[in-house]
Amino acid sequence: MSVTRRRLRFIWRYLRGDVPWDSGIVPPEITAWAEAHAAAGAAPGRALDIGCGTGTTTLYLAGRGWTAVGVDFVPNAIWRARWKARRSSAQSVSFRVADVTQPGFLAGEPPFDLAIDVGCLHGLTTAQRRTYAAHLIRLTRPGATYLLYAFMPRPSRNGTRQVGIDRAGLEALLGPAFDVIDVTLGEEVTTPVPSGWYTLRRVDDAS
């Protein structure tokens, strides 16, 4: 499926309200990480929320003191995120319509200390994943954390390709720039398919 067709499909789903992944609830894995980060005495930094939808997680991080940037390629999702931001107390938050599979993604943006992806990477094609990986590496500083939620590998609905990603796929895609720190396997709530939460750390370029 082309990028344009995929974007139109998601635009239509947001218009219909057919977006079960956009629950308005921050995933507990993210709140647990943020709370542990604060409890360790670490200061909030810059956070990137890839495929942010209507900005629930982005706004949560901004509310905890992070300078948070949410990006999504679906314009009506970002319009809704900006509407929510105007009505929140969050200070350092911004939202962009941007596509992580395109060459100019966030060009010139300073590096991030935290990157989050809840359900974006696992739906991309092999070529799109390579572009995504190059952007992620460019946009994260050494020592940054990358939190990823993804379906495990399985055939696409039409059976034309594989979707999903597992630890081996992540290591092949992002190694040696990232180390996998933690993997928690489970099952998607809205769709009964195996899934996983992954915590990765950006390797120090000087090591």
N, C-alpha and C positions, 0 to 999 in steps of 0.2 A: 504494500500500500504506500502510495506517495505521501510525502509530508503534507501536501495541501489537502488531500483526501482525509488523512488522519486528523488534521486540525479541524476540518469541517465536521467530521464525525463527533469530535469532542465538543465543539461549539454547540452542535445540535443537542447533545446529551445534557449540557449545562442549561440550555434553554428549556428543555423538557423537565429538568430537575432529576434526571436519571443518572445520578452521580453518587452511588453508594459509598465510594471511597472518600468522599468529602463529607465526613460525618459531623464536623464541627468539634471533634474531640481530639486533643493532642495525644498521640500514642504514648502509653505509659512507659515504653522503652526510652522515649526521648525525655520525658519529665524525670525519669530516674537518673538518666545520664546528667541532665542539667543540675539536678539537686546534688548529685555526688560531686560534680565539678565545683559547685559553689561551696559545698561542705569541706572540700580539700583546700579551700582558700584561694582557688584560682579565679582570677578576674575574668569577667565576660569580655569577649573580643568581637571579631566580625564573623557573622554567620550567614551562610548561603543556603537557602531552601530551594532545591531544584524540583520543579514540578509542584509548586506550592499550592495550586488550586486557589481556593478563596482565602488563603493566608492564615489559617488557624495556628499552625505551628510557628510561622514567621512572627506573628503578633505575640505569641506566648514568649518566644525568646527575647523579643524587643522589650516586653514587660519585665523581663529578668535582667535588663541592662545591656543586652547584646545589641550591637549595631547590625540589624538584620535586613537582608535583601532577599525578597521572594521573587522567583521567576517562573513563568509558565507560558507556553505557546498559545494558550487559549485566551483570547482577549476578554471575553465576558467573565471568565474566572478572575482575571486581574482587576477588572472594573469592580467586581464585588469585593475583592480584597482591599482595594483602595477605599471603598465606601466604609468597610469595617474599620479601617485604620483611622479614618477621620472621626469616627465615633468612639475610639478607644483612647486610653491614657498613654499608649506607647509613644515614645519619643523618637528614637533612632530607628525608623523602619521605612523601607521603600519597596515598591513593587514594579517589576518590569515585564512587559510582553517580550519574551525572548525565547529562542529555540536552541537548546544545548547541542543539537545535531548540526548546527550551521557554523560556518567558519568564523564569523565575527562575534560570536557569543561573548558578551560582557567585555569587549575589547577595552583595555586601559583601566579596568577595575583593579583596585588594590587587592592583595591576597587575603584569603579568609583563614580563620582559625578553626572553623567548624563548617562542614558541608553535610547536608541532609538530603536524602532522596527516599521518599516513601512511594514507590511504585512507578518510577519513570524509567530507569535503566532496563528493567526486565522486559519491556515491550519493544525495545529498539532492535533494528537489524544489526548484523555483524558490522557493517560499514559505519552505521550510526554510532555504535558502541565505541569504535575506535576514535571517532571525533569527540564523543563525550569524554572518554578517558584523557585525551590530550588537553581538553579544556579543564577538567578536574585537576590534573597535575599542575597546569599553569596557574590555576586560581587558588591553590592551597599552599600555605607556607609550611616549611618543615616543622614537624611536630603536630600539625593539624589533625583533627579527628574527622573521620567520615563515617556517618551512620546511614546504613542502607537497609531498606526493607524491600524484598523481592520474592516473587514466586520462584519455586524450583523449576528446573528445565522440564518442558513438556511440549507437545506439538501445539501449534496455533489452532484456532477454531476451524480454519479452512484446511489445515493439514499441510500447508505449503512450506512451513519453516518451523524452527524451534523458537520458543519464547522462554523467558525465565533464565535464571543464572544461579549457579551454586558456588561453593568456595573455590573449587578448582577453576571454574570459569573466571571468577574475580581475580584470582592470583595470576592467571594467564593474561587477563586484560590490563591489570594495574601494577603487577610486579615489574621491576623491583621498587617502584615509587611508593608503594603502600605495603605495610605489613598487616595481615589479618590478626586482630587481637582477640576477638570473641565472635562466636557463632551460636545463635539460639534458633533451633528449628521448631516449627509449629505448623499451624494450618490457618489459612486466610479465613476471616470471620464471614465476609460477604460472599465468598465463593469457596466451596470445599476443595481447595487445592493445597498441596504442601507449600510452605513458604519459609523464609528465614530472615532473621535480623542479624546484621553483620556490623561489627565495629572494626574500623581500620584506622591505622595511624600513618600519616605521611612521613616518609623516611627523611632524615636529615641529609640534605644534598652534600654536606661537607664530610659525611662519615664514609 
